[in-house]
Amino acid sequence: MPKDSKKRIKPKQIPQSTKRVKPTTPIQDEKVCFNFKDLYRNHSKFRYDDKLPPYFCKLLERLKDLSTMTREELIGSRSKSIRFNSIDFRLPSVSEDGFGLSEDANDSAFEFSLSANEHGRVHGYFIANIFYIVWLDPEHRRCP
């Protein structure tokens, strides 16, 4: 065994930034994509662990369909089956004060339906053309 193979590689320290991430302007023709890094699995209202496979099939179908649209097309959509709306957490009819993340997330909060009359909604926020999913709301509990 060569003498050099016993040397240990020292991990480099990556400096942590304390700056907030500012939302960027989306590229006009870029399609929407989805990110699950902020998905809140254990929220008392927004539980989905008891849902059967048809719910998750509908969720994936909706995400696939929406990923063919740009952010502007999605926000401007008047489709009754999508029901893409902004969320104003200050309204008394809204059951939550915010996502519990940053103000940037609350300021760019949106929701959409999985289907016209069933399967509930998906809540999240935009940064550029990426929609970060925070809550799956199969029982319509955010705004009953």
SULFENVEN-V453740 format. One record per residue. N is the residue number from 1. RES is the residue in three letters. PSI is psi in whole degrees, -180 to 180 (none if undefined). Layout:
n:N res:RES psi:PSI
n:N res:RES psi:PSI
//
This chain:
n:1 res:MET psi:131
n:2 res:PRO psi:149
n:3 res:LYS psi:-36
n:4 res:ASP psi:-21
n:5 res:SER psi:-14
n:6 res:LYS psi:-6
n:7 res:LYS psi:141
n:8 res:ARG psi:142
n:9 res:ILE psi:126
n:10 res:LYS psi:128
n:11 res:PRO psi:142
n:12 res:LYS psi:144
n:13 res:GLN psi:127
n:14 res:ILE psi:122
n:15 res:PRO psi:137
n:16 res:GLN psi:130
n:17 res:SER psi:141
n:18 res:THR psi:2
n:19 res:LYS psi:145
n:20 res:ARG psi:147
n:21 res:VAL psi:123
n:22 res:LYS psi:138
n:23 res:PRO psi:141
n:24 res:THR psi:163
n:25 res:THR psi:129
n:26 res:PRO psi:149
n:27 res:ILE psi:130
n:28 res:GLN psi:-43
n:29 res:ASP psi:3
n:30 res:GLU psi:137
n:31 res:LYS psi:157
n:32 res:VAL psi:140
n:33 res:CYS psi:165
n:34 res:PHE psi:144
n:35 res:ASN psi:137
n:36 res:PHE psi:13
n:37 res:LYS psi:-27
n:38 res:ASP psi:13
n:39 res:LEU psi:125
n:40 res:TYR psi:104
n:41 res:ARG psi:-29
n:42 res:ASN psi:23
n:43 res:HIS psi:138
n:44 res:SER psi:-31
n:45 res:LYS psi:-34
n:46 res:PHE psi:64
n:47 res:ARG psi:144
n:48 res:TYR psi:7
n:49 res:ASP psi:-16
n:50 res:ASP psi:4
n:51 res:LYS psi:145
n:52 res:LEU psi:165
n:53 res:PRO psi:-36
n:54 res:PRO psi:-33
n:55 res:TYR psi:-48
n:56 res:PHE psi:-31
n:57 res:CYS psi:-43
n:58 res:LYS psi:-41
n:59 res:LEU psi:-49
n:60 res:LEU psi:-39
n:61 res:GLU psi:-43
n:62 res:ARG psi:-45
n:63 res:LEU psi:-40
n:64 res:LYS psi:-46
n:65 res:ASP psi:-44
n:66 res:LEU psi:-25
n:67 res:SER psi:-2
n:68 res:THR psi:-2
n:69 res:MET psi:156
n:70 res:THR psi:167
n:71 res:ARG psi:-44
n:72 res:GLU psi:-40
n:73 res:GLU psi:-41
n:74 res:LEU psi:-48
n:75 res:ILE psi:-37
n:76 res:GLY psi:-3
n:77 res:SER psi:137
n:78 res:ARG psi:21
n:79 res:SER psi:130
n:80 res:LYS psi:-20
n:81 res:SER psi:-30
n:82 res:ILE psi:-45
n:83 res:ARG psi:56
n:84 res:PHE psi:116
n:85 res:ASN psi:152
n:86 res:SER psi:158
n:87 res:ILE psi:126
n:88 res:ASP psi:103
n:89 res:PHE psi:-10
n:90 res:ARG psi:-16
n:91 res:LEU psi:142
n:92 res:PRO psi:-23
n:93 res:SER psi:-10
n:94 res:VAL psi:128
n:95 res:SER psi:-10
n:96 res:GLU psi:155
n:97 res:ASP psi:-14
n:98 res:GLY psi:-179
n:99 res:PHE psi:-18
n:100 res:GLY psi:16
n:101 res:LEU psi:-131
n:102 res:SER psi:165
n:103 res:GLU psi:-33
n:104 res:ASP psi:-41
n:105 res:ALA psi:-43
n:106 res:ASN psi:-36
n:107 res:ASP psi:-23
n:108 res:SER psi:37
n:109 res:ALA psi:138
n:110 res:PHE psi:166
n:111 res:GLU psi:155
n:112 res:PHE psi:157
n:113 res:SER psi:151
n:114 res:LEU psi:-28
n:115 res:SER psi:175
n:116 res:ALA psi:-45
n:117 res:ASN psi:5
n:118 res:GLU psi:178
n:119 res:HIS psi:-3
n:120 res:GLY psi:-155
n:121 res:ARG psi:169
n:122 res:VAL psi:133
n:123 res:HIS psi:141
n:124 res:GLY psi:-162
n:125 res:TYR psi:159
n:126 res:PHE psi:140
n:127 res:ILE psi:117
n:128 res:ALA psi:-127
n:129 res:ASN psi:10
n:130 res:ILE psi:124
n:131 res:PHE psi:115
n:132 res:TYR psi:114
n:133 res:ILE psi:127
n:134 res:VAL psi:-48
n:135 res:TRP psi:136
n:136 res:LEU psi:128
n:137 res:ASP psi:71
n:138 res:PRO psi:-19
n:139 res:GLU psi:12
n:140 res:HIS psi:48
n:141 res:ARG psi:-16
n:142 res:ARG psi:-39
n:143 res:CYS psi:79
n:144 res:PRO psi:none
//
